[in-house]
Amino acid sequence: MVSSATNLTRNGLTDFLVQRISAVILALYTLCVTGFLVMTPDLTHGAWVAWHGSQLMLLFSTLAVLATAAHAWIGMWTIGTDYIREAHVGPRATLLRGLYQVLCVGVLFLYVAWGLQIFWGL
């Protein structure tokens, strides 16, 4: 059995579940932030910083950043393997797909590092 070393979990069902769970996490995070904005009509910068500085929101924000990265990686990996094939781009498809995946991993790494820097002040 051949398995790809570049997909997240090496299992289609697990990838499907990671996509769905990460989508639920992102939906809950969006509802949480939207709820805070709706419930705080006289929002000040200090209140926003205090709310985001709480341990629970720091952890939830970190989880949201990681969920976004996992969700994006599975989606981008799927796009790469579906559309960067020999039938579409010729004999260099494997090389192009590898470069595409390296670029995706690099961008996602920067995104996660930037998100952690923003939320944790690293």
C-alpha positions in Angstrom: 0.0 0.0 0.0 1.3 3.4 -1.0 0.6 6.3 1.3 1.5 9.9 0.7 3.9 11.5 3.2 2.5 15.0 2.6 -1.1 14.6 3.7 -1.9 15.5 7.3 -3.1 12.2 8.6 -2.6 9.6 5.8 -6.2 8.7 6.1 -9.2 10.2 4.1 -11.6 9.6 7.0 -9.4 11.3 9.5 -8.7 14.2 7.1 -12.5 14.5 6.7 -13.0 14.6 10.5 -10.2 17.1 11.0 -11.8 19.4 8.4 -15.2 19.2 10.1 -13.8 19.5 13.7 -11.7 22.5 12.7 -14.7 24.1 11.0 -16.7 23.7 14.2 -13.9 25.2 16.2 -13.7 28.2 13.8 -17.5 28.6 13.9 -17.5 28.6 17.7 -14.7 31.1 17.8 -16.5 33.4 15.3 -19.7 33.2 17.4 -17.7 33.9 20.6 -16.0 37.0 19.2 -19.3 38.2 17.5 -21.2 37.6 20.8 -18.6 39.7 22.7 -18.9 42.5 20.2 -22.7 42.5 20.3 -22.8 42.3 24.1 -20.3 45.1 24.5 -21.8 48.1 22.7 -19.4 50.6 24.4 -16.3 48.6 23.6 -13.0 50.3 24.5 -9.5 49.2 23.6 -8.8 48.4 27.2 -11.9 46.1 27.4 -10.9 44.4 24.1 -7.3 43.8 25.3 -8.4 42.6 28.7 -10.8 40.1 27.1 -8.3 38.8 24.6 -5.6 38.7 27.3 -7.6 36.3 29.5 -6.1 32.8 29.7 -9.3 31.3 28.2 -9.3 33.5 25.2 -5.6 33.1 24.6 -6.1 29.3 24.6 -9.2 29.6 22.4 -7.5 31.9 20.0 -4.5 29.6 19.8 -6.8 26.7 19.1 -8.5 28.8 16.4 -5.2 29.6 14.7 -4.1 25.9 14.8 -7.6 24.8 13.5 -7.3 27.3 10.6 -3.9 25.9 9.7 -5.0 22.3 9.8 -8.2 23.1 7.8 -6.2 25.1 5.3 -3.5 22.4 4.9 -6.0 19.6 4.2 -7.8 21.9 1.7 -4.6 23.0 -0.1 -3.2 19.4 -0.1 -6.4 18.2 -1.7 -6.3 21.0 -4.3 -2.6 20.2 -5.1 -3.2 16.5 -5.5 -6.3 16.9 -7.5 -5.1 19.6 -10.0 -1.3 19.3 -10.1 -1.1 16.0 -12.0 0.6 14.8 -15.1 -2.6 14.9 -17.0 -2.9 18.7 -16.3 0.6 20.0 -16.1 2.8 17.4 -17.8 5.8 15.3 -16.7 7.0 17.7 -14.0 3.8 17.4 -12.0 5.5 15.7 -9.0 8.1 18.4 -8.8 5.5 21.2 -9.2 3.3 19.6 -6.6 6.2 19.2 -4.2 7.1 22.9 -4.6 3.4 23.9 -4.2 3.2 21.9 -0.9 6.5 23.3 0.4 5.1 26.8 -0.3 1.8 26.0 1.4 3.6 24.6 4.5 5.9 27.7 4.6 2.9 30.1 4.4 1.0 28.1 7.0 4.0 28.1 9.3 4.3 31.9 9.0 0.6 32.2 9.7 0.8 30.1 12.8 4.0 31.9 14.0 2.4 35.3 13.4 -0.8 34.3 15.1 1.0 33.1 18.2 3.1 36.3 18.2 -0.1 38.4 18.0 -2.0 36.5 20.8 0.9 35.6 23.1 3.2 38.5 22.4 6.1 36.3 21.7 
